[in-house]
Amino acid sequence: MHTNTAVMRSLAIIVIIAFTAWTITDAQKINPCCVKVSTAKVKEPIIGYTLQRENLPCIRAVVFQTESGFFCIDPQQPWVKEKVMQLRLAQKNKLSPSSPSSPSSSSPSRPVSPRLITSTVRG
């Protein structure tokens, strides 16, 4: 009986150590999403965007794509709402068969995936 108790304690300690190591390793991974947002206006030309939903640790954000990278921006900012509407309109006009297609620096050139985000806040 004494041996079973010692084995159970040893197993419990091993499980605790393994869980702690797993938690620490998991916490050190780079989050492929926005965990902070900025309210500053993006000064570079915006070529695309994606909307990020809250799914902890990721927070609700508009992710603007520029030539130099991605910006996690507060979706409640009035300028952000206006810019998203402009980008949607530009994309709609670009996809419309009745209008001639012209290059637009404000419409997304390709779908933007939040998995590509390597930094969370700029500006």
C-alpha positions as CSV (number, residue, x, y, z in Angstrom):
1,M,0.0,0.0,0.0
2,H,2.9,2.3,0.8
3,T,4.4,1.7,-2.6
4,N,1.1,2.6,-4.4
5,T,1.0,5.9,-2.5
6,A,4.6,6.7,-3.5
7,V,3.9,5.9,-7.2
8,M,0.7,8.0,-7.2
9,R,2.6,11.0,-5.7
10,S,5.4,10.6,-8.3
11,L,2.9,10.5,-11.1
12,A,1.1,13.6,-9.7
13,I,4.4,15.5,-9.6
14,I,5.3,14.4,-13.1
15,V,1.9,15.6,-14.4
16,I,2.2,18.9,-12.6
17,I,5.7,19.5,-14.1
18,A,4.6,18.5,-17.6
19,F,1.5,20.8,-17.4
20,T,3.6,23.7,-16.2
21,A,6.2,23.2,-19.0
22,W,3.4,23.0,-21.6
23,T,1.7,26.1,-20.3
24,I,5.0,28.1,-20.3
25,T,5.9,26.9,-23.8
26,D,2.4,27.8,-25.1
27,A,2.5,31.3,-23.5
28,Q,5.8,32.0,-25.3
29,K,4.3,31.4,-28.8
30,I,3.8,34.4,-31.0
31,N,0.1,35.2,-31.2
32,P,-0.9,35.2,-34.9
33,C,-3.6,37.8,-34.1
34,C,-4.1,41.2,-32.6
35,V,-3.9,41.2,-28.8
36,K,-3.7,45.1,-28.7
37,V,-5.1,47.8,-30.9
38,S,-4.0,51.3,-31.8
39,T,-6.2,54.3,-32.3
40,A,-3.6,56.1,-34.4
41,K,-4.4,56.7,-38.1
42,V,-2.4,54.5,-40.5
43,K,-0.2,56.9,-42.5
44,E,0.8,54.5,-45.2
45,P,-1.5,53.6,-48.1
46,I,-3.9,50.8,-47.1
47,I,-4.1,48.0,-49.6
48,G,-6.4,45.6,-47.7
49,Y,-8.0,44.8,-44.5
50,T,-9.6,42.0,-42.5
51,L,-12.0,42.0,-39.5
52,Q,-10.8,40.0,-36.5
53,R,-13.4,38.7,-34.1
54,E,-12.7,38.4,-30.4
55,N,-11.4,34.9,-29.5
56,L,-9.1,35.2,-26.5
57,P,-6.3,36.1,-26.4
58,C,-7.2,37.7,-29.8
59,I,-9.3,40.8,-29.5
60,R,-11.8,42.5,-31.8
61,A,-9.9,44.6,-34.4
62,V,-9.6,45.8,-37.9
63,V,-6.3,44.6,-39.4
64,F,-5.2,47.0,-42.1
65,Q,-2.6,45.7,-44.6
66,T,0.0,48.1,-46.0
67,E,3.1,47.4,-48.1
68,S,5.2,47.4,-44.9
69,G,3.0,45.1,-42.8
70,F,-0.2,44.8,-40.8
71,F,-1.7,47.3,-38.3
72,C,-4.2,46.3,-35.5
73,I,-6.6,49.1,-35.2
74,D,-9.6,49.8,-32.9
75,P,-12.7,49.2,-34.9
76,Q,-14.7,51.7,-32.9
77,Q,-12.7,54.7,-34.3
78,P,-14.8,56.8,-36.7
79,W,-12.0,57.0,-39.2
80,V,-11.7,53.2,-39.2
81,K,-15.4,52.7,-40.0
82,E,-15.1,55.3,-42.9
83,K,-11.9,53.6,-44.3
84,V,-13.5,50.1,-44.2
85,M,-16.6,51.5,-46.1
86,Q,-14.2,53.0,-48.7
87,L,-12.3,49.8,-49.1
88,R,-15.6,47.8,-49.4
89,L,-16.9,50.2,-52.1
90,A,-13.6,50.0,-54.0
91,Q,-13.7,46.2,-53.9
92,K,-17.4,46.2,-55.0
93,N,-16.6,48.5,-57.9
94,K,-13.6,46.4,-58.8
95,L,-15.7,43.2,-58.9
96,S,-18.7,44.8,-60.7
97,P,-18.9,43.5,-64.3
98,S,-20.5,46.7,-65.6
99,S,-17.6,49.0,-64.6
100,P,-14.2,48.9,-66.1
101,S,-11.6,47.5,-63.8
102,S,-8.9,49.9,-62.8
103,P,-6.1,49.4,-60.3
104,S,-6.9,50.8,-56.9
105,S,-4.4,51.2,-54.1
106,S,-7.1,51.0,-51.5
107,S,-8.7,47.7,-52.4
108,P,-7.3,44.4,-51.2
109,S,-4.9,42.8,-53.7
110,R,-5.5,39.4,-52.0
111,P,-7.3,38.1,-49.0
112,V,-5.6,39.0,-45.8
113,S,-5.2,36.3,-43.2
114,P,-4.7,37.3,-39.5
115,R,-2.3,34.4,-39.3
116,L,0.2,36.5,-41.2
117,I,0.3,39.1,-38.4
118,T,3.7,39.2,-36.7
119,S,3.4,42.5,-34.8
120,T,0.3,43.7,-32.9
121,V,0.6,47.4,-32.6
122,R,2.3,50.0,-34.7
123,G,2.1,53.8,-34.7
